[in-house]
Structures are given as C-alpha cells and as structure tokens.
Amino acid sequence: MGDHLGSGQFGDVFKGVWERRHDNLDVAVKTLKEGSSEDDKVKFLQEAAIMAQFRHHNVVTMYGVIKDGEPVSLEYSSQESRVTCLYL
C-alpha cells in the first residue's frame, strides 16, 4: 500500500494499485484496524456488501474485499481512475 490518505470510523485509508491483466488502476484501500471487535468486522463487511451493489458514475466502485488475515480491507476507485476516499 502507498500513501496514507485519511482515517475513518473503522481504520485508515491508503493509496493502492489494483494490478489487472492489461493495466493498473489507482484505488483507495480502506482498512479495518487490527484488533477490531467482531461487531466492527461485521459492520465493515456489511458496508462492503452494500457498496458492491452500487453502479453509478457519482459513486465510487468497490473492486474487492480482502478477508485473509488482518487488517481486513476494501478497495474502491472512481470511474475516472482517480483515487477517491469514501467515508460512511
């Protein structure tokens, strides 16, 4: 992960790169704090489930969830490939 972009309720947001087969995409990686409660993990993953349903040019696109190990993270990107942070 790259530069620290900000902090939110659940943890920190970092600049990242989603490496795809033919190109790369700048993303914002929203992380869950290490040692977070089970309740916070559930809420964080509920956010992911909700965001995965949106497909609109005014809403950042969620590209994935990494649940293997800690911290858990969500990857977002805007339609224009600018790094965009989303705070709920």
C-alpha positions as CSV (number, residue, x, y, z in Angstrom):
1,M,0.0,0.0,0.0
2,G,1.0,3.5,-0.6
3,D,0.5,6.9,1.0
4,H,-1.9,7.4,3.9
5,L,-4.9,9.3,2.6
6,G,-7.0,9.6,5.7
7,S,-8.8,7.9,8.6
8,G,-12.4,6.9,9.2
9,Q,-14.5,5.2,11.8
10,F,-13.1,1.7,11.2
11,G,-9.5,2.4,10.3
12,D,-7.2,4.1,7.8
13,V,-7.4,4.7,4.0
14,F,-4.3,4.2,1.8
15,K,-3.5,4.8,-1.8
16,G,-3.1,1.5,-3.7
17,V,-2.8,0.0,-7.1
18,W,-5.1,-2.8,-8.4
19,E,-3.0,-4.8,-10.8
20,R,-5.1,-6.0,-13.7
21,R,-4.1,-8.2,-16.6
22,H,-3.7,-5.3,-19.1
23,D,-3.4,-2.2,-17.0
24,N,-3.3,-0.9,-13.4
25,L,-5.9,1.1,-11.6
26,D,-5.4,3.6,-8.8
27,V,-7.6,2.6,-5.8
28,A,-8.3,3.7,-2.2
29,V,-7.7,0.8,0.2
30,K,-9.9,1.2,3.3
31,T,-8.6,-0.9,6.2
32,L,-10.1,-2.2,9.4
33,K,-8.0,-1.6,12.5
34,E,-6.1,-4.6,13.8
35,G,-7.7,-6.0,16.9
36,S,-11.2,-4.6,16.0
37,S,-14.2,-6.2,17.7
38,E,-16.3,-8.8,15.9
39,D,-19.1,-6.3,15.8
40,D,-16.9,-3.8,13.9
41,K,-15.8,-6.6,11.5
42,V,-19.4,-7.4,10.8
43,K,-20.3,-3.7,10.2
44,F,-17.3,-3.3,7.9
45,L,-18.2,-6.3,5.8
46,Q,-21.8,-5.1,5.7
47,E,-20.6,-1.9,4.2
48,A,-18.8,-3.9,1.6
49,A,-21.9,-5.9,0.7
50,I,-23.9,-2.6,0.4
51,M,-21.2,-0.9,-1.7
52,A,-20.9,-3.9,-4.0
53,Q,-24.5,-3.3,-5.2
54,F,-23.9,0.3,-6.5
55,R,-23.0,1.0,-10.1
56,H,-23.4,4.8,-10.7
57,H,-21.0,7.4,-12.1
58,N,-21.3,9.5,-8.9
59,V,-20.5,6.7,-6.6
60,V,-17.0,5.1,-6.2
61,T,-16.8,1.5,-7.4
62,M,-15.9,-1.2,-5.0
63,Y,-13.4,-3.7,-6.5
64,G,-12.9,-6.2,-3.8
65,V,-12.6,-7.3,-0.2
66,I,-9.6,-9.0,1.3
67,K,-10.5,-11.0,4.4
68,D,-7.4,-13.2,4.7
69,G,-5.6,-12.1,7.9
70,E,-5.7,-8.6,9.4
71,P,-6.4,-5.9,8.6
72,V,-9.4,-6.6,6.5
73,S,-9.6,-4.2,3.6
74,L,-11.9,-2.8,0.9
75,E,-10.7,-1.4,-2.4
76,Y,-12.5,1.5,-4.1
77,S,-11.9,3.5,-7.3
78,S,-13.8,6.3,-9.1
79,Q,-14.9,5.9,-12.7
80,E,-12.1,8.3,-13.8
81,S,-9.4,6.2,-12.1
82,R,-8.7,9.0,-9.6
83,V,-8.1,7.8,-6.1
84,T,-11.2,8.6,-4.1
85,C,-11.9,8.0,-0.4
86,L,-15.3,7.1,0.8
87,Y,-16.2,7.7,4.4
88,L,-19.6,6.4,5.7
